[in-house]
Amino acid sequence: MTLNREQKRALKKRGELAEDGETQIAPKRDREEVAAARTARAAEERTSPGQFAKEVRSELRKVAWPSRDETKNYSIIVIVTVTVLTALIFGLDWVFSEFVGQLFDTN
């Protein structure tokens, strides 16, 4: 059976790849043992909430935050764009409603 790299990595991670590179179909009991070992390993790798908060803060320090002026400019651009698009959609809605009103007007 020919496998690509991604498939081989996935099988190796699950413990279903033999030394010669061929797949070995593990019995169900072995699969359950592998799953139990993976769960135990995941429980060992968990971090505490305090450690998580420290890591988040250290990552947030690396973020390139925009300056106050950049934030103002971006906010103005967003507000103007939303206003223009809202007016455009309102105008199109009004035109189409008038057209449909006149189309079905039987008077």
N, CA, C and O atoms as a Tinker XYZ file with bonds, in Angstrom:
   428  protein
     1  N      0.842000   -1.174000    0.000000    73     2
     2  CA     0.000000    0.000000    0.000000    64     1     3
     3  C      0.887000    1.237000    0.000000    63     2     4     5
     4  O      1.785000    1.352000    0.834000    81     3
     5  N      0.652000    2.153000   -0.913000    73     3     6
     6  CA     1.448000    3.361000   -1.034000    64     5     7
     7  C      0.810000    4.472000   -0.214000    63     6     8     9
     8  O     -0.384000    4.750000   -0.329000    81     7
     9  N      1.636000    5.099000    0.615000    73     7    10
    10  CA     1.158000    6.176000    1.476000    64     9    11
    11  C      1.959000    7.438000    1.210000    63    10    12    13
    12  O      3.151000    7.373000    0.909000    81    11
    13  N      1.306000    8.578000    1.320000    73    11    14
    14  CA     2.051000    9.821000    1.234000    64    13    15
    15  C      2.567000   10.203000    2.619000    63    14    16    17
    16  O      2.258000    9.542000    3.610000    81    15
    17  N      3.352000   11.271000    2.676000    73    15    18
    18  CA     3.958000   11.669000    3.948000    64    17    19
    19  C      2.935000   11.963000    5.029000    63    18    20    21
    20  O      3.114000   11.588000    6.188000    81    19
    21  N      1.860000   12.638000    4.639000    73    19    22
    22  CA     0.843000   13.018000    5.620000    64    21    23
    23  C      0.192000   11.781000    6.238000    63    22    24    25
    24  O     -0.030000   11.719000    7.448000    81    23
    25  N     -0.108000   10.800000    5.387000    73    23    26
    26  CA    -0.720000    9.577000    5.896000    64    25    27
    27  C      0.246000    8.826000    6.805000    63    26    28    29
    28  O     -0.154000    8.303000    7.845000    81    27
    29  N      1.526000    8.774000    6.410000    73    27    30
    30  CA     2.513000    8.084000    7.241000    64    29    31
    31  C      2.656000    8.746000    8.604000    63    30    32    33
    32  O      2.758000    8.066000    9.625000    81    31
    33  N      2.663000   10.091000    8.615000    73    31    34
    34  CA     2.777000   10.802000    9.897000    64    33    35
    35  C      1.579000   10.509000   10.790000    63    34    36    37
    36  O      1.725000   10.305000   11.995000    81    35
    37  N      0.384000   10.489000   10.182000    73    35    38
    38  CA    -0.814000   10.217000   10.976000    64    37    39
    39  C     -0.779000    8.803000   11.529000    63    38    40    41
    40  O     -1.109000    8.586000   12.695000    81    39
    41  N     -0.381000    7.829000   10.701000    73    39    42
    42  CA    -0.304000    6.448000   11.178000    64    41    43
    43  C      0.775000    6.291000   12.236000    63    42    44    45
    44  O      0.581000    5.561000   13.208000    81    43
    45  N      1.905000    6.959000   12.065000    73    43    46
    46  CA     2.968000    6.872000   13.060000    64    45    47
    47  C      2.517000    7.457000   14.384000    63    46    48    49
    48  O      2.837000    6.927000   15.448000    81    47
    49  N      1.770000    8.557000   14.315000    73    47    50
    50  CA     1.268000    9.194000   15.526000    64    49    51
    51  C      0.316000    8.274000   16.271000    63    50    52    53
    52  O      0.304000    8.244000   17.502000    81    51
    53  N     -0.484000    7.521000   15.519000    73    51    54
    54  CA    -1.431000    6.591000   16.141000    64    53    55
    55  C     -0.787000    5.270000   16.501000    63    54    56    57
    56  O     -1.418000    4.431000   17.145000    81    55
    57  N      0.466000    5.066000   16.096000    73    55    58
    58  CA     1.147000    3.818000   16.413000    64    57    59
    59  C      0.740000    2.678000   15.498000    63    58    60    61
    60  O      0.820000    1.516000   15.895000    81    59
    61  N      0.309000    2.977000   14.295000    73    59    62
    62  CA    -0.145000    1.948000   13.365000    64    61    63
    63  C      0.803000    1.780000   12.185000    63    62    64    65
    64  O      0.408000    1.225000   11.160000    81    63
    65  N      2.049000    2.248000   12.305000    73    63    66
    66  CA     3.013000    2.143000   11.216000    64    65    67
    67  C      4.151000    1.254000   11.678000    63    66    68    69
    68  O      4.754000    1.500000   12.723000    81    67
    69  N      4.448000    0.208000   10.893000    73    67    70
    70  CA     5.507000   -0.735000   11.241000    64    69    71
    71  C      6.867000   -0.110000   10.934000    63    70    72    73
    72  O      6.946000    0.945000   10.304000    81    71
    73  N      7.946000   -0.779000   11.391000    73    71    74
    74  CA     9.302000   -0.271000   11.189000    64    73    75
    75  C      9.671000   -0.208000    9.714000    63    74    76    77
    76  O     10.429000    0.671000    9.303000    81    75
    77  N      9.145000   -1.134000    8.910000    73    75    78
    78  CA     9.487000   -1.158000    7.483000    64    77    79
    79  C      8.685000   -0.139000    6.677000    63    78    80    81
    80  O      8.826000   -0.068000    5.457000    81    79
    81  N      7.852000    0.643000    7.341000    73    79    82
    82  CA     7.082000    1.669000    6.663000    64    81    83
    83  C      5.732000    1.202000    6.186000    63    82    84    85
    84  O      4.964000    1.989000    5.632000    81    83
    85  N      5.429000   -0.058000    6.389000    73    83    86
    86  CA     4.123000   -0.591000    5.998000    64    85    87
    87  C      3.150000   -0.449000    7.156000    63    86    88    89
    88  O      3.538000   -0.415000    8.323000    81    87
    89  N      1.884000   -0.367000    6.801000    73    87    90
    90  CA     0.871000   -0.227000    7.843000    64    89    91
    91  C      0.641000   -1.554000    8.519000    63    90    92    93
    92  O      0.703000   -2.614000    7.896000    81    91
    93  N      0.381000   -1.476000    9.775000    73    91    94
    94  CA    -0.004000   -2.665000   10.513000    64    93    95
    95  C     -1.347000   -2.373000   11.149000    63    94    96    97
    96  O     -1.492000   -1.422000   11.918000    81    95
    97  N     -2.290000   -3.167000   10.832000    73    95    98
    98  CA    -3.615000   -2.965000   11.386000    64    97    99
    99  C     -3.617000   -3.562000   12.785000    63    98   100   101
   100  O     -3.507000   -4.775000   12.967000    81    99
   101  N     -3.743000   -2.702000   13.741000    73    99   102
   102  CA    -3.715000   -3.131000   15.133000    64   101   103
   103  C     -5.069000   -3.686000   15.526000    63   102   104   105
   104  O     -6.104000   -3.199000   15.071000    81   103
   105  N     -5.063000   -4.701000   16.368000    73   103   106
   106  CA    -6.352000   -5.181000   16.880000    64   105   107
   107  C     -7.038000   -4.089000   17.680000    63   106   108   109
   108  O     -6.411000   -3.121000   18.111000    81   107
   109  N     -8.329000   -4.261000   17.869000    73   107   110
   110  CA    -9.110000   -3.237000   18.540000    64   109   111
   111  C     -8.584000   -2.954000   19.942000    63   110   112   113
   112  O     -8.571000   -1.803000   20.378000    81   111
   113  N     -8.144000   -4.007000   20.660000    73   111   114
   114  CA    -7.646000   -3.824000   22.011000    64   113   115
   115  C     -6.416000   -2.914000   22.010000    63   114   116   117
   116  O     -6.291000   -2.044000   22.872000    81   115
   117  N     -5.510000   -3.107000   21.051000    73   115   118
   118  CA    -4.323000   -2.267000   20.967000    64   117   119
   119  C     -4.694000   -0.824000   20.663000    63   118   120   121
   120  O     -4.091000    0.102000   21.206000    81   119
   121  N     -5.677000   -0.631000   19.804000    73   119   122
   122  CA    -6.121000    0.729000   19.500000    64   121   123
   123  C     -6.655000    1.413000   20.744000    63   122   124   125
   124  O     -6.408000    2.598000   20.966000    81   123
   125  N     -7.388000    0.660000   21.556000    73   123   126
   126  CA    -7.924000    1.232000   22.793000    64   125   127
   127  C     -6.789000    1.597000   23.744000    63   126   128   129
   128  O     -6.851000    2.616000   24.432000    81   127
   129  N     -5.749000    0.758000   23.782000    73   127   130
   130  CA    -4.602000    1.063000   24.637000    64   129   131
   131  C     -3.886000    2.321000   24.150000    63   130   132   133
   132  O     -3.468000    3.153000   24.955000    81   131
   133  N     -3.746000    2.456000   22.831000    73   131   134
   134  CA    -3.107000    3.643000   22.267000    64   133   135
   135  C     -3.933000    4.885000   22.597000    63   134   136   137
   136  O     -3.377000    5.925000   22.950000    81   135
   137  N     -5.257000    4.780000   22.482000    73   135   138
   138  CA    -6.127000    5.909000   22.791000    64   137   139
   139  C     -6.021000    6.280000   24.265000    63   138   140   141
   140  O     -5.999000    7.462000   24.608000    81   139
   141  N     -5.956000    5.266000   25.145000    73   139   142
   142  CA    -5.828000    5.535000   26.577000    64   141   143
   143  C     -4.487000    6.206000   26.881000    63   142   144   145
   144  O     -4.417000    7.116000   27.706000    81   143
   145  N     -3.420000    5.750000   26.207000    73   143   146
   146  CA    -2.106000    6.358000   26.422000    64   145   147
   147  C     -2.101000    7.798000   25.924000    63   146   148   149
   148  O     -1.503000    8.671000   26.553000    81   147
   149  N     -2.769000    8.051000   24.792000    73   147   150
   150  CA    -2.837000    9.409000   24.252000    64   149   151
   151  C     -3.581000   10.322000   25.220000    63   150   152   153
   152  O     -3.169000   11.461000   25.438000    81   151
   153  N     -4.675000    9.830000   25.803000    73   151   154
   154  CA    -5.443000   10.611000   26.760000    64   153   155
   155  C     -4.611000   10.923000   27.999000    63   154   156   157
   156  O     -4.637000   12.044000   28.507000    81   155
   157  N     -3.872000    9.924000   28.482000    73   155   158
   158  CA    -3.024000   10.134000   29.657000    64   157   159
   159  C     -1.927000   11.147000   29.352000    63   158   160   161
   160  O     -1.607000   11.992000   30.188000    81   159
   161  N     -1.348000   11.062000   28.149000    73   159   162
   162  CA    -0.294000   11.988000   27.759000    64   161   163
   163  C     -0.846000   13.409000   27.652000    63   162   164   165
   164  O     -0.183000   14.372000   28.037000    81   163
   165  N     -2.067000   13.530000   27.127000    73   163   166
   166  CA    -2.690000   14.852000   27.007000    64   165   167
   167  C     -2.952000   15.443000   28.387000    63   166   168   169
   168  O     -2.804000   16.649000   28.583000    81   167
   169  N     -3.341000   14.602000   29.348000    73   167   170
   170  CA    -3.594000   15.089000   30.701000    64   169   171
   171  C     -2.299000   15.582000   31.345000    63   170   172   173
   172  O     -2.315000   16.542000   32.116000    81   171
   173  N     -1.171000   14.922000   31.029000    73   171   174
   174  CA     0.102000   15.347000   31.590000    64   173   175
   175  C      0.566000   16.668000   30.988000    63   174   176   177
   176  O      1.241000   17.451000   31.657000    81   175
   177  N      0.208000   16.926000   29.715000    73   175   178
   178  CA     0.674000   18.109000   29.016000    64   177   179
   179  C     -0.151000   19.357000   29.317000    63   178   180   181
   180  O      0.205000   20.446000   28.867000    81   179
   181  N     -1.226000   19.227000   30.054000    73   179   182
   182  CA    -2.078000   20.376000   30.346000    64   181   183
   183  C     -1.337000   21.379000   31.205000    63   182   184   185
   184  O     -0.518000   21.014000   32.048000    81   183
   185  N     -1.635000   22.648000   30.980000    73   183   186
   186  CA    -1.016000   23.702000   31.777000    64   185   187
   187  C     -2.032000   24.241000   32.773000    63   186   188   189
   188  O     -3.242000   24.096000   32.597000    81   187
   189  N     -1.525000   24.852000   33.798000    73   187   190
   190  CA    -2.406000   25.431000   34.808000    64   189   191
   191  C     -2.981000   26.745000   34.280000    63   190   192   193
   192  O     -2.426000   27.336000   33.353000    81   191
   193  N     -4.085000   27.204000   34.862000    73   191   194
   194  CA    -4.643000   28.488000   34.419000    64   193   195
   195  C     -3.665000   29.643000   34.590000    63   194   196   197
   196  O     -3.634000   30.554000   33.762000    81   195
   197  N     -2.873000   29.618000   35.645000    73   195   198
   198  CA    -1.880000   30.673000   35.860000    64   197   199
   199  C     -0.818000   30.682000   34.768000    63   198   200   201
   200  O     -0.440000   31.737000   34.259000    81   199
   201  N     -0.340000   29.479000   34.415000    73   199   202
   202  CA     0.654000   29.372000   33.345000    64   201   203
   203  C      0.061000   29.821000   32.018000    63   202   204   205
   204  O      0.727000   30.489000   31.227000    81   203
   205  N     -1.194000   29.452000   31.777000    73   203   206
   206  CA    -1.884000   29.871000   30.554000    64   205   207
   207  C     -1.957000   31.398000   30.476000    63   206   208   209
   208  O     -1.682000   31.982000   29.427000    81   207
   209  N     -2.326000   32.044000   31.587000    73   207   210
   210  CA    -2.431000   33.504000   31.618000    64   209   211
   211  C     -1.067000   34.151000   31.360000    63   210   212   213
   212  O     -0.986000   35.157000   30.655000    81   211
   213  N      0.000000   33.585000   31.921000    73   211   214
   214  CA     1.341000   34.123000   31.691000    64   213   215
   215  C      1.722000   34.018000   30.209000    63   214   216   217
   216  O      2.291000   34.949000   29.640000    81   215
   217  N      1.406000   32.889000   29.601000    73   215   218
   218  CA     1.738000   32.702000   28.193000    64   217   219
   219  C      0.930000   33.638000   27.301000    63   218   220   221
   220  O      1.442000   34.154000   26.308000    81   219
   221  N     -0.328000   33.854000   27.658000    73   219   222
   222  CA    -1.161000   34.780000   26.884000    64   221   223
   223  C     -0.591000   36.191000   26.974000    63   222   224   225
   224  O     -0.475000   36.882000   25.962000    81   223
   225  N     -0.239000   36.614000   28.169000    73   223   226
   226  CA     0.326000   37.958000   28.337000    64   225   227
   227  C      1.622000   38.123000   27.565000    63   226   228   229
   228  O      1.860000   39.169000   26.962000    81   227
   229  N      2.470000   37.084000   27.580000    73   227   230
   230  CA     3.739000   37.187000   26.847000    64   229   231
   231  C      3.490000   37.251000   25.342000    63   230   232   233
   232  O      4.211000   37.951000   24.631000    81   231
   233  N      2.479000   36.531000   24.840000    73   231   234
   234  CA     2.157000   36.601000   23.410000    64   233   235
   235  C      1.554000   37.954000   23.051000    63   234   236   237
   236  O      1.833000   38.486000   21.976000    81   235
   237  N      0.737000   38.516000   23.927000    73   235   238
   238  CA     0.135000   39.819000   23.646000    64   237   239
   239  C      1.177000   40.935000   23.627000    63   238   240   241
   240  O      0.978000   41.956000   22.969000    81   239
   241  N      2.277000   40.750000   24.336000    73   239   242
   242  CA     3.346000   41.747000   24.293000    64   241   243
   243  C      4.023000   41.775000   22.921000    63   242   244   245
   244  O      4.597000   42.789000   22.526000    81   243
   245  N      3.952000   40.658000   22.202000    73   243   246
   246  CA     4.586000   40.565000   20.890000    64   245   247
   247  C      3.732000   41.169000   19.780000    63   246   248   249
   248  O      4.216000   41.358000   18.664000    81   247
   249  N      2.473000   41.474000   20.070000    73   247   250
   250  CA     1.563000   41.985000   19.049000    64   249   251
   251  C      1.928000   43.417000   18.692000    63   250   252   253
   252  O      2.235000   44.226000   19.568000    81   251
   253  N      1.893000   43.725000   17.401000    73   251   254
   254  CA     2.138000   45.093000   16.933000    64   253   255
   255  C      0.809000   45.840000   16.975000    63   254   256   257
   256  O      0.037000   45.794000   16.018000    81   255
   257  N      0.546000   46.522000   18.078000    73   255   258
   258  CA    -0.713000   47.228000   18.271000    64   257   259
   259  C     -0.709000   48.518000   17.461000    63   258   260   261
   260  O      0.331000   49.168000   17.352000    81   259
   261  N     -1.859000   48.904000   16.887000    73   259   262
   262  CA    -1.915000   50.167000   16.132000    64   261   263
   263  C     -1.863000   51.357000   17.095000    63   262   264   265
   264  O     -2.261000   51.263000   18.256000    81   263
   265  N     -1.359000   52.477000   16.571000    73   263   266
   266  CA    -1.305000   53.686000   17.391000    64   265   267
   267  C     -2.711000   54.289000   17.488000    63   266   268   269
   268  O     -3.640000   53.834000   16.820000    81   267
   269  N     -2.850000   55.307000   18.318000    73   267   270
   270  CA    -4.145000   55.969000   18.496000    64   269   271
   271  C     -4.607000   56.612000   17.180000    63   270   272   273
   272  O     -5.784000   56.543000   16.828000    81   271
   273  N     -3.672000   57.231000   16.465000    73   271   274
   274  CA    -4.031000   57.864000   15.185000    64   273   275
   275  C     -4.470000   56.830000   14.144000    63   274   276   277
   276  O     -5.436000   57.046000   13.411000    81   275
   277  N     -3.754000   55.713000   14.087000    73   275   278
   278  CA    -4.142000   54.656000   13.151000    64   277   279
   279  C     -5.531000   54.121000   13.480000    63   278   280   281
   280  O     -6.337000   53.871000   12.583000    81   279
   281  N     -5.803000   53.950000   14.756000    73   279   282
   282  CA    -7.115000   53.458000   15.169000    64   281   283
   283  C     -8.212000   54.438000   14.775000    63   282   284   285
   284  O     -9.269000   54.027000   14.298000    81   283
   285  N     -7.969000   55.732000   14.972000    73   283   286
   286  CA    -8.951000   56.752000   14.564000    64   285   287
   287  C     -9.196000   56.697000   13.061000    63   286   288   289
   288  O    -10.343000   56.710000   12.615000    81   287
   289  N     -8.109000   56.636000   12.275000    73   287   290
   290  CA    -8.249000   56.587000   10.817000    64   289   291
   291  C     -9.029000   55.354000   10.362000    63   290   292   293
   292  O     -9.925000   55.457000    9.524000    81   291
   293  N     -8.692000   54.204000   10.908000    73   291   294
   294  CA    -9.396000   52.974000   10.536000    64   293   295
   295  C    -10.868000   53.048000   10.932000    63   294   296   297
   296  O    -11.735000   52.582000   10.192000    81   295
   297  N    -11.153000   53.631000   12.095000    73   295   298
   298  CA   -12.544000   53.758000   12.539000    64   297   299
   299  C    -13.332000   54.662000   11.604000    63   298   300   301
   300  O    -14.474000   54.358000   11.260000    81   299
   301  N    -12.732000   55.765000   11.194000    73   299   302
   302  CA   -13.406000   56.683000   10.262000    64   301   303
   303  C    -13.670000   55.989000    8.936000    63   302   304   305
   304  O    -14.752000   56.125000    8.363000    81   303
   305  N    -12.679000   55.241000    8.444000    73   303   306
   306  CA   -12.865000   54.517000    7.179000    64   305   307
   307  C    -14.011000   53.523000    7.290000    63   306   308   309
   308  O    -14.827000   53.421000    6.375000    81   307
   309  N    -14.085000   52.796000    8.389000    73   307   310
   310  CA   -15.150000   51.811000    8.573000    64   309   311
   311  C    -16.507000   52.497000    8.645000    63   310   312   313
   312  O    -17.457000   52.039000    8.010000    81   311
   313  N    -16.619000   53.582000    9.402000    73   311   314
   314  CA   -17.899000   54.282000    9.548000    64   313   315
   315  C    -18.361000   54.846000    8.210000    63   314   316   317
   316  O    -19.536000   54.728000    7.863000    81   315
   317  N    -17.444000   55.461000    7.450000    73   315   318
   318  CA   -17.806000   56.016000    6.140000    64   317   319
   319  C    -18.237000   54.897000    5.191000    63   318   320   321
   320  O    -19.241000   55.028000    4.491000    81   319
   321  N    -17.490000   53.815000    5.168000    73   319   322
   322  CA   -17.826000   52.695000    4.282000    64   321   323
   323  C    -19.188000   52.109000    4.629000    63   322   324   325
   324  O    -19.991000   51.850000    3.733000    81   323
   325  N    -19.459000   51.897000    5.899000    73   323   326
   326  CA   -20.750000   51.349000    6.319000    64   325   327
   327  C    -21.872000   52.311000    5.952000    63   326   328   329
   328  O    -22.929000   51.875000    5.494000    81   327
   329  N    -21.665000   53.599000    6.144000    73   327   330
   330  CA   -22.686000   54.600000    5.804000    64   329   331
   331  C    -22.974000   54.605000    4.306000    63   330   332   333
   332  O    -24.136000   54.619000    3.899000    81   331
   333  N    -21.932000   54.593000    3.488000    73   331   334
   334  CA   -22.115000   54.597000    2.029000    64   333   335
   335  C    -22.834000   53.334000    1.568000    63   334   336   337
   336  O    -23.771000   53.409000    0.774000    81   335
   337  N    -22.410000   52.193000    2.052000    73   335   338
   338  CA   -23.060000   50.939000    1.641000    64   337   339
   339  C    -24.506000   50.865000    2.127000    63   338   340   341
   340  O    -25.370000   50.350000    1.417000    81   339
   341  N    -24.776000   51.372000    3.323000    73   339   342
   342  CA   -26.149000   51.399000    3.829000    64   341   343
   343  C    -27.017000   52.283000    2.948000    63   342   344   345
   344  O    -28.138000   51.905000    2.608000    81   343
   345  N    -26.517000   53.447000    2.576000    73   343   346
   346  CA   -27.273000   54.348000    1.693000    64   345   347
   347  C    -27.497000   53.704000    0.331000    63   346   348   349
   348  O    -28.582000   53.826000   -0.237000    81   347
   349  N    -26.502000   53.030000   -0.193000    73   347   350
   350  CA   -26.628000   52.356000   -1.486000    64   349   351
   351  C    -27.698000   51.271000   -1.441000    63   350   352   353
   352  O    -28.548000   51.193000   -2.328000    81   351
   353  N    -27.656000   50.445000   -0.418000    73   351   354
   354  CA   -28.645000   49.376000   -0.296000    64   353   355
   355  C    -30.038000   49.960000   -0.073000    63   354   356   357
   356  O    -31.013000   49.459000   -0.633000    81   355
   357  N    -30.141000   51.012000    0.737000    73   355   358
   358  CA   -31.432000   51.666000    0.946000    64   357   359
   359  C    -31.966000   52.200000   -0.379000    63   358   360   361
   360  O    -33.143000   52.016000   -0.692000    81   359
   361  N    -31.113000   52.857000   -1.158000    73   359   362
   362  CA   -31.536000   53.415000   -2.441000    64   361   363
   363  C    -31.989000   52.336000   -3.410000    63   362   364   365
   364  O    -33.023000   52.479000   -4.063000    81   363
   365  N    -31.224000   51.258000   -3.508000    73   363   366
   366  CA   -31.615000   50.163000   -4.398000    64   365   367
   367  C    -32.932000   49.532000   -3.943000    63   366   368   369
   368  O    -33.786000   49.206000   -4.768000    81   367
   369  N    -33.092000   49.364000   -2.649000    73   367   370
   370  CA   -34.336000   48.796000   -2.122000    64   369   371
   371  C    -35.522000   49.701000   -2.463000    63   370   372   373
   372  O    -36.579000   49.214000   -2.864000    81   371
   373  N    -35.351000   50.997000   -2.307000    73   371   374
   374  CA   -36.431000   51.932000   -2.605000    64   373   375
   375  C    -36.779000   51.908000   -4.092000    63   374   376   377
   376  O    -37.955000   51.881000   -4.455000    81   375
   377  N    -35.748000   51.917000   -4.961000    73   375   378
   378  CA   -35.983000   51.892000   -6.414000    64   377   379
   379  C    -36.720000   50.613000   -6.805000    63   378   380   381
   380  O    -37.699000   50.671000   -7.549000    81   379
   381  N    -36.272000   49.481000   -6.323000    73   379   382
   382  CA   -36.920000   48.218000   -6.688000    64   381   383
   383  C    -38.334000   48.125000   -6.131000    63   382   384   385
   384  O    -39.229000   47.605000   -6.798000    81   383
   385  N    -38.544000   48.624000   -4.915000    73   383   386
   386  CA   -39.903000   48.570000   -4.357000    64   385   387
   387  C    -40.847000   49.469000   -5.161000    63   386   388   389
   388  O    -42.001000   49.103000   -5.385000    81   387
   389  N    -40.369000   50.647000   -5.599000    73   387   390
   390  CA   -41.198000   51.511000   -6.449000    64   389   391
   391  C    -41.489000   50.834000   -7.783000    63   390   392   393
   392  O    -42.616000   50.898000   -8.275000    81   391
   393  N    -40.492000   50.191000   -8.368000    73   391   394
   394  CA   -40.674000   49.511000   -9.652000    64   393   395
   395  C    -41.681000   48.377000   -9.525000    63   394   396   397
   396  O    -42.576000   48.245000  -10.359000    81   395
   397  N    -41.545000   47.572000   -8.505000    73   395   398
   398  CA   -42.474000   46.455000   -8.312000    64   397   399
   399  C    -43.861000   46.985000   -7.991000    63   398   400   401
   400  O    -44.858000   46.423000   -8.444000    81   399
   401  N    -43.938000   48.056000   -7.218000    73   399   402
   402  CA   -45.245000   48.680000   -6.903000    64   401   403
   403  C    -45.927000   49.150000   -8.171000    63   402   404   405
   404  O    -47.126000   48.922000   -8.330000    81   403
   405  N    -45.215000   49.794000   -9.077000    73   403   406
   406  CA   -45.809000   50.264000  -10.325000    64   405   407
   407  C    -46.114000   49.104000  -11.264000    63   406   408   409
   408  O    -47.081000   49.162000  -12.024000    81   407
   409  N    -45.308000   48.061000  -11.222000    73   407   410
   410  CA   -45.518000   46.908000  -12.104000    64   409   411
   411  C    -46.820000   46.191000  -11.768000    63   410   412   413
   412  O    -47.551000   45.768000  -12.664000    81   411
   413  N    -47.103000   46.057000  -10.494000    73   411   414
   414  CA   -48.308000   45.339000  -10.077000    64   413   415
   415  C    -49.493000   46.250000   -9.778000    63   414   416   417
   416  O    -50.559000   45.769000   -9.394000    81   415
   417  N    -49.322000   47.549000   -9.948000    73   415   418
   418  CA   -50.414000   48.485000   -9.747000    64   417   419
   419  C    -51.411000   48.354000  -10.903000    63   418   420   421
   420  O    -51.053000   48.572000  -12.060000    81   419
   421  N    -52.662000   47.996000  -10.590000    73   419   422
   422  CA   -53.648000   47.739000  -11.637000    64   421   423
   423  C    -54.555000   48.931000  -11.892000    63   422   424   425
   424  O    -55.445000   48.824000  -12.735000    81   423
   425  N    -54.388000   50.036000  -11.231000    73   423   426
   426  CA   -55.253000   51.197000  -11.424000    64   425   427
   427  C    -55.026000   51.851000  -12.728000    63   426   428
   428  O    -55.679000   52.846000  -13.042000    81   427
